[in-house]
Amino acid sequence: MDCQYLPLASTGQFSSLFLDYISNKDSLKPFYGRFPDVAAFEGQLTDKTFDADSRRILVDTLERQYQHIAVKPDVSTLLQPNTFTVTTGHQLNIFSGPLYIIYKLITTIKLARKLKETYPSYNFVPVYWMATEDHDFAEINHFSLMGNQYVWETEQRGAVGRMNPKELKTLFAQIPEKLALFEEAYLKHDTLADATRYYVNELFGAEGLICLDADDSALKRVFAPVMRDELTNQQSGELVNKRTEELASLGYKTVIAPRDINLFFLDDQLRERIERREDNTYQVLHTKQTFSESEILKLLDEHPEKFSPNVVLRPLYQETILPNLAYIGGPSEVPYWLQLKSVFEHYQTPFPILMPRNFAMYVPSVSAKRVAKLGLTPEQLFQDTRTLKREFVDNHTRHTLKFDNENKTVNKALDAILHKAQMVDPTLERAVLAETKRFADAVARLEKKMRRAEERNQEVGIRHLLAVKNELFPNGGLQERSENFLTFTLNDRQFLPKMLDAFDPFDYRMQLCLQ
C-alpha cells in the first residue's frame, strides 16, 4: 500500500486550537503536561504511580468482564508494577461506527508497540475505554455502509452500555451483506457493552487490546473520594471555568462547559444530572428523587455505581483507575482535555500525555487509478469542489481562458481616451469611466462563457474528478467521519492489517493510503 502525507493544516478540517497543540505552540504549554513525542514517556513513566491494590481491583474487574470470552488478552500482566496502559475511548457506536473509531484503536495499539520498542524493560497495554455510561443514544444508533444508513430504533433509555442489543436483529434483515461477526455480538449478548467487547476483541484482541467497562461498582469505589468532594465542595467546575477563560483570552473556542456538580445519577433506564438546590438538598433532574447531604453521601458509600462522572470528571476517573500514561484522542477531544489540567493538579493526579490519533484517507484501487490518471496531488484532493474543478480545467485546457493580454492593450487605449476626454471637458470623466466599467463587465462575462464551454469540452475528465471527490469525501466531509470500516474490509480482507502496518502514532499528518 502506497502512502502519501500532508500537514493537517493543509486540509482545512481542523480547529486552530488542535493545530496549535500539535505544533507545540508555546502559549498552550501551561495547559498540558508533556508534549507527545516518544522521549516524553520517560518522565511520564517516573511520574505515574499505581499501587498493588489498585492493580488487583483493575485485574479482577477485567477478568470478570472477560469471563465469557474464550480467546482473550492476558490481563494479568497489569498486576506487574512495570506495566502501564495507553488509552483511547469512545461511545459504543453500533457496528463500530465511523472509520475514525477504528483508527483510534489502531493508533493506541501501535503506540503500545512503539513504547515497548523504546522502553523494553516496561510493558504497555493498549486499552479501549468503552463509554458505556454515555446516554446520548442519537450519537450511536446509526451507521453507514456502502452509501446506505441504518438506524437502530428503540424505547430503551439511560446508559447505552446497559441496553439490550438484540433489537438490532431487524437491521440485519435490511443489510444485504452477511455480517456474522456482528450477528454473534449483538444477538448473543444481553448488553451493548458485552457485545462491543466481543467484536472489538475479535478484531483486535490478538493485538493485545483490552476493553474496559468502567460502569462498575468496584472501580467506582476507587473514585468515590473524588465524587464525594464533588458533591460537597463542587470545585471542578470553577477550576475548568478558569482554564476556559484563559484559553478564550488566547482566542480559542473551547468545547465543554462544566456544571456545578459534574456527576450524573445512574440507574436502570436513567442517567440524569444531579443538582444542589438552595436548601442544600440534591435533586436528580427530571425525576422526583431528592436527597439530603447525609442521604446522598450514604448512597455513595453503599452504591458508588449509581454515580456517573460527566465529561469534566470522566478523564480524571480514567486516570485514577488505570496505570495510564497517554490518552489518544481526536481533534475535538484533545482541545477539551486542555481545559482540565487544573482539575488533575487539584487532585494530585498526573496529567496524561495527550496523543492525537492517526488521520487517514483510504483510497481504493479504482479511485487510486483515477487519482493518478487525473494527476491530482494530496493537497488538491482537499480543496473545495469549485476550486478543484477550476484548477483542473486550467491545467488541462489547450486554450487561454483569460483576456489578460487583450485587457492590457484595451486598458491602455481606454486610459488614452480618458485623458483626451478630460482635456476637452473634465465632466466627461464619469461617462468614460462608466463605459470602461461596462467593458470590464462584458469581458468578465465572456470569460465565464469561455470557461463553461471549456468545462463542456472536458466533461469526461470533470466527471471522473467529481466521482473521486464524492467517493473520498462522502456528503462533502472527511471519509473517516462517515464511512464504516466494513465498506472497505468487505472488499479487501487485509484492510485492517494494512492500516495497522501503515500507522505511526507519532506522525501527526493526514495519511492518504492508496490500495
C-alpha positions in Angstrom: 0.0 0.0 0.0 1.4 3.3 -1.1 1.0 6.2 1.4 1.3 9.9 0.9 1.2 12.6 3.5 0.2 16.2 4.0 0.1 18.5 7.0 -3.2 18.6 8.8 -3.3 22.4 8.5 -3.4 21.9 4.7 -6.7 20.0 4.8 -8.8 22.9 6.2 -10.6 20.4 8.5 -9.2 21.2 12.0 -9.5 23.9 14.6 -6.8 26.3 15.4 -6.6 25.0 19.0 -5.9 21.5 17.8 -3.4 22.6 15.1 -1.5 24.8 17.6 -1.3 22.0 20.0 0.3 19.5 17.6 2.6 22.4 16.5 3.8 22.7 20.1 2.9 26.3 20.4 4.4 27.9 23.4 1.2 29.7 24.6 -0.5 26.3 25.1 2.2 24.7 27.2 0.6 25.7 30.5 -2.5 23.7 29.6 -0.9 20.2 29.4 1.9 18.2 30.9 4.3 16.8 28.3 4.2 17.2 24.6 3.5 13.9 22.8 6.9 12.7 21.5 8.4 9.4 22.3 11.1 10.8 24.6 8.4 12.4 26.8 7.3 9.0 28.1 10.5 8.5 30.1 9.3 11.2 32.5 5.7 10.0 32.4 6.8 6.6 33.5 8.5 8.1 36.5 5.6 10.3 37.5 2.8 7.7 37.2 2.5 5.6 40.3 -0.2 2.9 40.7 -0.3 0.7 43.8 -0.8 -3.0 44.0 -4.3 -2.8 45.5 -5.5 -0.7 42.6 -3.9 -3.1 40.1 -5.7 -6.0 41.8 -9.0 -4.3 41.6 -8.5 -3.5 37.9 -7.4 -7.0 37.0 -10.3 -8.6 39.0 -12.7 -6.3 37.1 -11.3 -7.1 33.7 -11.3 -10.9 34.4 -14.9 -10.7 35.4 -15.8 -8.7 32.3 -13.9 -11.1 30.0 -15.1 -14.3 31.7 -17.4 -15.4 28.8 -14.8 -14.7 26.1 -12.9 -17.8 25.0 -9.8 -16.3 23.5 -8.8 -13.1 25.3 -5.8 -10.9 26.1 -3.8 -11.7 29.1 -4.9 -9.0 31.6 -2.8 -10.4 34.5 0.3 -8.5 33.2 -1.4 -5.4 34.7 -0.5 -6.8 38.1 3.1 -6.2 37.4 4.5 -2.8 38.7 6.3 -2.2 35.4 3.1 -2.5 33.3 1.3 0.6 32.1 -1.6 1.4 29.8 -2.2 3.8 26.9 -5.8 4.5 26.4 -8.4 5.7 23.9 -12.1 6.0 24.5 -15.3 6.3 22.5 -19.0 5.8 22.6 -20.4 2.4 21.6 -21.4 3.2 18.1 -23.3 0.3 16.5 -21.3 -1.8 14.0 -18.2 0.2 15.2 -19.4 3.5 13.8 -17.3 5.7 11.5 -13.8 4.8 10.5 -12.1 7.1 12.9 -13.1 5.0 15.8 -11.2 2.1 14.3 -8.3 4.5 13.7 -8.2 5.4 17.3 -8.0 1.8 18.3 -5.2 1.1 15.8 -3.3 4.2 16.9 -3.5 3.0 20.5 -2.2 -0.5 19.6 0.6 1.0 17.6 1.6 3.4 20.4 1.9 0.4 22.8 4.1 -1.4 20.3 6.3 1.7 19.8 6.8 2.3 23.5 7.7 -1.4 24.1 10.4 -1.0 21.4 11.7 2.2 23.0 11.4 1.2 26.7 11.8 -2.7 26.6 12.0 -3.0 30.4 8.3 -2.0 30.7 5.1 -3.5 29.4 2.4 -1.4 27.7 -1.2 -2.4 27.3 -3.5 -0.7 24.8 -6.9 0.0 26.4 -10.3 0.9 24.8 -12.3 2.8 27.4 -15.9 1.9 26.3 -18.1 4.9 27.1 -20.8 2.6 28.4 -22.3 5.2 30.7 -23.0 7.7 28.0 -26.7 8.3 27.4 -26.7 10.2 24.1 -28.3 7.4 22.1 -28.8 9.5 19.0 -25.0 9.7 18.5 -24.5 5.9 18.4 -27.7 4.5 16.9 -26.7 4.6 13.3 -24.0 3.7 10.8 -23.3 4.0 7.1 -22.4 1.1 4.8 -21.9 1.2 1.1 -23.7 4.6 0.9 -26.7 3.5 2.9 -27.5 4.5 6.5 -29.0 2.0 9.0 -30.7 3.2 12.2 -31.5 1.4 15.5 -34.9 2.5 16.8 -35.6 1.7 20.5 -37.6 2.7 23.5 -34.7 1.9 25.8 -33.2 4.8 27.8 -30.3 5.6 30.1 -26.7 4.4 29.8 -26.2 2.9 26.4 -23.9 0.2 27.6 -26.7 -1.4 29.6 -29.1 -1.5 26.6 -30.1 -4.9 25.1 -28.8 -5.1 21.5 -30.9 -8.0 20.4 -33.3 -5.4 18.9 -30.7 -5.0 16.2 -32.0 -8.2 14.6 -34.3 -6.1 12.5 -31.3 -4.3 11.0 -29.6 -7.5 9.9 -32.7 -8.2 7.7 -32.2 -4.8 6.0 -28.4 -5.1 5.4 -27.6 -7.1 2.2 -24.2 -8.2 3.3 -23.7 -11.1 5.8 -22.1 -9.7 8.9 -21.5 -12.8 11.0 -19.2 -11.1 13.5 -21.8 -8.5 14.4 -24.7 -11.0 14.5 -22.7 -13.0 17.0 -22.0 -9.9 19.0 -25.4 -8.3 19.1 -27.8 -11.3 19.0 -25.9 -13.4 21.6 -25.2 -10.8 24.3 -27.5 -9.1 26.7 -25.9 -5.7 26.8 -24.3 -3.4 24.3 -21.2 -3.3 26.4 -20.7 -7.0 26.3 -21.5 -7.1 22.5 -19.0 -4.3 21.8 -16.3 -6.0 23.9 -16.9 -9.2 21.9 -16.5 -7.8 18.5 -13.6 -5.5 19.4 -11.8 -8.5 20.9 -12.4 -10.4 17.7 -10.9 -7.6 15.7 -8.0 -6.6 17.9 -7.7 -8.9 20.9 -4.8 -10.7 19.2 -3.0 -7.3 19.2 -3.3 -7.1 23.0 -6.1 -4.5 23.0 -8.2 -4.6 26.2 -11.8 -3.2 26.5 -12.7 -1.7 29.9 -16.3 -1.0 31.1 -16.0 1.5 33.9 -19.6 1.2 34.8 -18.6 -1.0 37.7 -19.1 -0.8 41.4 -15.5 -1.8 42.4 -14.0 0.8 40.1 -16.4 3.5 41.2 -15.4 2.8 44.8 -11.8 3.7 44.0 -13.1 7.0 42.6 -15.6 7.6 45.4 -13.4 10.2 47.3 -13.4 12.5 44.3 -17.1 12.1 43.8 -17.7 12.8 47.5 -15.7 16.0 47.2 -17.6 16.9 44.0 -20.9 16.6 45.8 -19.9 18.6 48.9 -17.4 21.2 47.6 -18.0 21.4 43.9 -14.6 22.7 42.9 -14.1 21.1 39.5 -16.4 23.5 37.6 -14.6 26.5 38.9 -11.2 25.1 38.0 -12.3 24.3 34.5 -14.0 27.7 34.0 -10.8 29.4 34.9 -8.8 27.5 32.3 -11.6 28.0 29.8 -11.3 31.8 30.3 -7.6 31.6 29.8 -8.0 29.7 26.6 -10.6 32.2 25.4 -8.2 35.1 26.2 -5.8 33.5 23.7 -8.5 33.5 21.1 -9.5 29.8 21.2 -13.0 28.4 21.2 -13.5 25.7 23.9 -15.6 22.6 23.8 -17.0 21.8 27.2 -19.0 23.9 29.7 -18.8 22.5 33.3 -21.7 22.2 35.7 -21.7 23.0 39.4 -21.9 19.2 40.0 -20.2 17.2 37.3 -21.9 13.9 38.1 -25.0 12.1 36.9 -27.3 9.8 38.8 -27.2 6.4 37.1 -29.8 3.7 37.4 -31.7 1.4 35.1 -33.1 3.3 32.2 -31.9 6.5 33.8 -28.8 8.8 33.6 -29.7 12.3 34.8 -27.8 15.3 36.2 -27.6 15.9 39.9 -28.1 19.5 41.1 -27.7 21.0 44.5 -30.6 23.2 45.5 -30.7 26.3 47.6 -31.9 24.4 50.6 -28.8 22.2 50.3 -30.7 19.1 49.2 -29.8 17.3 46.0 -32.2 16.8 43.1 -32.0 14.2 40.3 -33.3 16.3 37.4 -36.5 15.2 35.6 -37.3 12.8 38.5 -38.9 13.1 41.9 -35.7 11.8 43.6 -34.2 14.2 46.2 -31.6 13.6 48.9 -30.2 15.4 51.9 -26.5 15.7 52.0 -26.2 12.8 54.5 -28.5 10.6 52.4 -26.6 11.2 49.1 -23.2 10.6 50.8 -24.6 7.4 52.4 -25.8 6.3 48.9 -22.4 7.0 47.5 -20.7 4.9 50.2 -23.1 2.0 49.7 -23.6 2.2 45.9 -20.9 4.2 44.1 -22.1 2.6 40.9 -25.1 4.9 41.0 -22.9 7.9 40.3 -21.5 8.7 36.9 -18.8 11.3 36.0 -19.6 13.6 33.2 -17.1 14.9 30.6 -15.3 17.0 33.2 -14.6 14.2 35.7 -14.6 11.2 33.4 -10.9 11.8 32.3 -9.9 12.0 36.0 -11.8 8.8 36.7 -9.9 7.1 33.9 -6.5 8.2 35.2 -7.5 7.2 38.8 -8.3 3.6 38.0 -5.7 2.9 35.3 -1.9 2.9 35.4 -2.2 5.1 32.3 0.5 7.2 30.5 -1.3 8.7 27.5 -4.7 9.3 26.1 -5.3 9.0 22.3 -8.0 11.4 21.1 -9.4 13.1 18.1 -9.5 16.8 17.1 -12.4 17.6 19.4 -11.1 15.5 22.4 -7.6 16.9 22.7 -8.9 20.5 23.0 -11.3 19.7 25.8 -8.6 17.9 27.7 -6.7 21.2 27.6 -9.4 22.6 29.8 -8.9 20.0 32.5 -5.3 20.2 33.7 -6.1 22.2 36.8 -8.6 19.5 37.9 -5.8 16.9 37.7 -3.5 19.2 39.7 -6.1 19.8 42.4 -6.4 16.0 42.9 -2.7 15.5 42.6 -3.1 13.1 39.6 -0.5 13.1 36.8 -1.9 14.6 33.6 -1.6 12.0 30.8 0.3 12.7 27.6 -2.3 13.8 25.0 -1.8 11.9 21.8 -3.7 12.9 18.6 -5.0 9.8 16.8 -3.8 8.9 13.4 -5.7 10.5 10.5 -6.1 8.7 7.2 -8.0 8.5 4.0 -8.2 5.1 2.3 -8.2 5.3 -1.5 -9.5 2.1 -3.0 -7.7 0.8 -6.2 -10.3 2.2 -8.6 -10.1 5.6 -7.1 -6.3 5.4 -6.8 -6.0 4.8 -10.5 -8.3 7.7 -11.2 -6.3 10.0 -8.9 -3.1 9.0 -10.7 -4.7 9.5 -14.2 -6.1 12.9 -13.2 -2.7 13.9 -11.8 -4.1 15.0 -8.5 -1.9 15.8 -5.5 -3.0 15.2 -1.9 -3.3 18.9 -1.4 -5.7 19.2 -4.4 -7.9 16.5 -3.1 -8.7 18.5 0.0 -9.7 21.6 -2.0 -13.3 22.6 -2.2 -15.1 21.3 -5.3 -15.3 24.7 -7.0 -11.5 25.4 -6.7 -10.6 21.8 -7.6 -12.7 21.9 -10.8 -11.4 25.3 -11.7 -7.7 24.2 -11.3 -8.4 21.0 -13.2 -9.8 22.9 -16.2 -7.0 25.4 -16.2 -4.4 22.6 -16.0 -5.9 20.6 -18.9 -7.1 23.2 -21.4 -5.2 23.8 -24.6 -6.6 27.3 -24.7 -6.2 30.6 -22.9 -9.3 31.3 -20.9 -8.5 34.8 -19.8 -8.1 38.0 -21.8 -5.2 39.3 -19.7 -3.0 40.5 -22.7 -6.0 41.9 -24.5 -7.2 43.7 -21.4 -3.8 45.4 -21.0 -4.0 46.6 -24.6 -7.6 47.8 -24.2 -7.0 49.4 -20.8 -4.1 51.3 -22.3 -6.3 52.6 -25.1 -9.1 53.5 -22.5 -6.6 55.4 -20.5 -5.7 57.5 -23.6 -9.4 58.0 -24.4 -9.9 59.2 -20.7 -7.0 61.6 -21.0 -8.3 63.1 -24.3 -11.8 63.4 -22.9 -10.6 65.2 -19.8 -8.7 67.7 -22.0 -11.9 68.5 -23.8 -14.2 68.6 -20.9 -13.4 67.3 -17.3 -17.0 66.4 -16.8 -16.7 63.7 -19.4 -14.6 61.6 -17.0 -17.6 60.0 -15.4 -19.0 58.9 -18.7 -15.7 57.4 -19.9 -15.2 55.5 -16.5 -18.8 54.2 -16.8 -18.1 52.8 -20.3 -14.8 51.3 -19.0 -16.7 49.5 -16.2 -19.3 48.2 -18.7 -16.5 46.9 -20.9 -14.7 45.2 -18.0 -18.0 43.5 -17.0 -18.6 42.4 -20.6 -15.1 40.8 -20.7 -15.7 39.0 -17.4 -19.0 37.6 -18.8 -17.2 36.4 -21.9 -14.5 34.7 -19.7 -17.2 32.9 -17.8 -18.9 31.7 -21.0 -15.5 30.5 -22.3 -14.8 28.6 -19.1 -18.2 26.9 -19.2 -17.6 26.0 -22.8 -14.2 24.5 -21.8 -15.8 22.6 -18.9 -18.1 21.0 -21.5 -15.1 20.1 -23.6 -13.5 18.5 -20.5 -16.8 16.9 -19.4 -15.4 13.3 -19.1 -12.4 14.4 -17.0 -14.5 16.6 -14.8 -17.0 13.7 -14.3 -14.2 11.4 -13.2 -12.8 14.2 -11.0 -16.1 14.7 -9.2 -16.6 11.0 -8.8 -13.3 10.7 -7.0 -14.1 13.7 -4.9 -17.5 12.4 -3.9 -16.2 8.9 -3.1 -13.4 10.2 -0.9 -15.4 12.9 0.7 -18.9 11.4 1.2 -21.5 14.2 1.8 -18.7 16.7 1.5 -16.9 15.6 4.7 -13.9 13.5 5.6 -14.3 9.8 4.7 -13.2 8.7 8.2 -16.1 10.6 9.8 -18.8 8.8 8.0 -17.7 5.6 6.3 -17.7 2.3 8.2 -14.7 0.0 8.1 -16.9 -2.7 6.6 -17.2 -0.6 3.4 -13.5 -1.5 2.8 -12.9 -4.7 4.6 -15.7 -6.5 2.7 -13.8 -5.9 -0.5 -10.3 -6.2 1.0 -9.9 -8.6 3.9 -6.4 -7.1 4.5 -7.8 -3.6 5.1 -7.2 -3.7 8.9 -3.8 -5.3 8.8 -2.7 -2.8 6.2 -3.8 0.1 8.4 -2.0 -1.5 11.4 1.1 -1.6 9.3 0.8 1.9 7.9 0.1 3.9 11.1 2.8 5.7 13.0 1.4 7.1 16.3 3.9 9.9 16.4 3.2 11.1 12.8 0.7 14.0 13.1 -0.2 14.3 9.4 -3.0 13.3 7.2 -2.2 10.0 5.5 -3.5 9.0 2.1 -3.4 5.2 1.8 -3.7 4.1 -1.8 -4.7 0.5 -2.3 
